[in-house]
Amino acid sequence: MHLRFSSITSSANCFKALLASLLVLVLSTAAVADVCVWRDPERTMQKIFPQARDYKTVTVKMTPDKIAAIEKALGAKLDDSEKAEFNFYRITGVAKGKPGTIGTIVALAGKGEYGAIEVVVGVDQDGKIIGAYIQRSRERATHALESPKFLKQFVGKTKDSGFEVGKDIVLVSPESEQSSRVVAFVIRKMLIFYDVLERGQA
């Protein structure tokens, strides 16, 4: 009787462990799927566009042709999670006394050493960066990544600009080299997404 009870207890513990593993897997998948979201747009849109008054989410469906154009320009394959659709956020406000679209917010994440590094950039109508900020990061070098000294180096860049860390992008601190490469790659990828999906260019 004692052996049978032990067997039942062991089975129950295995079942609980399996459920816990499945829960972790589900939560991890949800977290990965959520990393490209622009968080708190009403509160944060004026970080990049001080004259912003509203925004509109524009969802673009991916097609094989668009994916191929992006991967060719990027020189790398897209993640499966990036091949379904992509969101842009058109910002409206008043520029030169006239109301209308003043730019676009793009948000994307890269894989850092300690999790996702979420990056947000604002581009003008010509696809040129006018501002950027780190939305979330668990990297040891997060302070360096968030510094104006680092982020202002991306202002004015387009997808055809140089993004090589150590050459085109100066390191803020030695320990931030790997995470800085992730941020630079993600920003270049966002500009390519914008040019191909929003502007119809490759």
GIGINOR-V117550 format. One record per backbone hydrogen bond with DSSP energy under -1.0 kcal/mol. NH is the residue of the N-H (numbers start at 1). CO is the residue of the C=O. If there is no record, write none. Layout:
# GIGINOR-V117550
nh->(NH & NH)
co->(CO & CO)
This chain:
# GIGINOR-V117550
nh->(5 & 6 & 7 & 8 & 9 & 10 & 11 & 12 & 13 & 14 & 15 & 16 & 17 & 18 & 19 & 20 & 21 & 22 & 23 & 24 & 25 & 26 & 27 & 28 & 29 & 30 & 31 & 32 & 33 & 34 & 37 & 44 & 45 & 47 & 49 & 52 & 53 & 54 & 56 & 58 & 60 & 62 & 67 & 68 & 69 & 70 & 71 & 72 & 73 & 74 & 75 & 82 & 83 & 86 & 88 & 89 & 90 & 91 & 92 & 93 & 95 & 98 & 100 & 102 & 103 & 104 & 105 & 106 & 108 & 110 & 112 & 117 & 118 & 119 & 120 & 121 & 122 & 123 & 124 & 127 & 129 & 130 & 131 & 133 & 135 & 136 & 142 & 145 & 146 & 151 & 152 & 153 & 154 & 156 & 157 & 161 & 166 & 167 & 168 & 169 & 176 & 177 & 180 & 181 & 182 & 183 & 184 & 185 & 186 & 187 & 188 & 189 & 190 & 191 & 192 & 193 & 194 & 195 & 196 & 197 & 198 & 199 & 201)
co->(1 & 2 & 3 & 4 & 5 & 6 & 7 & 8 & 9 & 10 & 11 & 12 & 13 & 14 & 15 & 16 & 17 & 18 & 19 & 20 & 21 & 22 & 23 & 24 & 25 & 26 & 27 & 28 & 29 & 30 & 34 & 40 & 41 & 44 & 45 & 49 & 92 & 92 & 90 & 88 & 86 & 84 & 63 & 64 & 65 & 66 & 67 & 68 & 69 & 70 & 71 & 79 & 80 & 60 & 58 & 105 & 56 & 103 & 54 & 100 & 98 & 95 & 93 & 91 & 91 & 123 & 89 & 121 & 119 & 117 & 115 & 110 & 136 & 108 & 133 & 106 & 131 & 104 & 128 & 124 & 157 & 122 & 122 & 120 & 118 & 118 & 139 & 141 & 142 & 147 & 148 & 150 & 151 & 129 & 154 & 158 & 169 & 164 & 164 & 164 & 173 & 174 & 176 & 177 & 178 & 179 & 180 & 181 & 182 & 183 & 184 & 185 & 186 & 187 & 188 & 189 & 190 & 191 & 192 & 193 & 194 & 194 & 195)
